[in-house]
């Protein structure tokens, strides 16, 4: 049965406890190493929701840099955010089974210890 609700494909819980405003970087595999700054919104062990100032093609492969950790990821979706020109809400998922995005964020101290939520914009 089809309903008006968006179907959720992410099986693990999202964590939106980002402790402060910061950017992570996506390293493009198909644009001669272009770096794309992103603003994380939520994270799980295998996925990341984020804001970005350019449209990313669904299915594009990038390397996500979290501190010294590198993760091979794929863009799952990228949609205009609230009709704001040049601002997109996107999601990605980890391509390989190795690694845990949430643990990498925790290790760098990017996640707050309480349920305090920080709303951040792309700078």
N, C-alpha and C positions, 0 to 999 in steps of 0.2 A: 504494500500500500504506500502511495506517495503522499507525503504531507507537505505543508508549507515550511517546515523546519529544515535548516541546513543539516545535512548528514555529516557526522563527525567521524573522520577516518583515523585520528590519532588515538591509539589504544591506551597509552599511558597518561598519567595526570600531568596537567600543565602547572607550572610554577611561575608566578608573576611577582616574586619578591625581590626584584632588582633593587639593590641598596642605594644606587645613585644613578645619575645620568652619565652615560658613556656610550661609545660606539664600538662595535666590533667590525671586522673587515672581511669582505668576500674577495677572494683572488680569482679572477676570471681565467678559465682555461682556454677560451676561444677569442680573447681580445688582447693578445700579447701581454698578459699579466696585469691587466687593468685592475685597480683596487676600488671596490665599491664600499663606502662606509654605510653601515646599517645601525639602526637603533632598536635593540631587543625589547620585546614586550612580554613574552612568556617563553619558557623553556621546558622541555621534558628530556628524558634520557635520549630520545631519538629524533627530536624535532625542535624547531625554534620559530616563534612568531616574531615579526619585526616590521619596522617602518623603513622606507627607503625613498630617495628622491628621484628615482628613475625606474621605468618599467623593466622588470626582469622577465624574460621569456620562461614560461612554464616548461619544465624539463631540462633547463640549463644546468650544467654541472659547474660547481665552484669548489674552491677550498675555503672553508671557514677557519679563520684564525682566532683562537681564544687563548690569549697569552702565548706560550710557546707551543701549545697544542694545535694540530692541524687536522681537520676533518673533511673528508670528501662528501659533499652534500649535493642534493638536487632540489631545485625550486619546485615546490608543490603547487603553489598558486601565487598570483600577484594581481591585486585589484586596486583601482583608484580608491583612495580613502576619503570618505565623506564629501566627495565632489571637489576636493581641493586640488587645484592644478599642480602637477609635479610631486604629489605625495601618494605613496602606494603602501598598502598593507599586504605583506607577503608571508609566506610560510615555507619552510624548507624541512627536508628530512635527511637523516644520515644514510648515506649509501652503503657503507660497510658496517658490519656487526661490531667491529672493534671501536671502543670508545663510548663515552657517555657525556652528552652535551651538558646535562644538568650538573654532573659531578665536576666537570671542567669549570663551569661558572662558579660553583661553590668553592672550589679549590683556590680560585683567584679572589675570593671575597666579594664577588659581584652580587650575591644574593643576601638580602637582609635576614636576620635570624627570627624576626617576628612576622606577622601577617601584614605588615605595613607595605602598601603598594605605592610605587613611584610611577607616575605617569610622565613619560618623556617624549619629547618631539625630536625629530631629526634635525641636527644643526648643520 
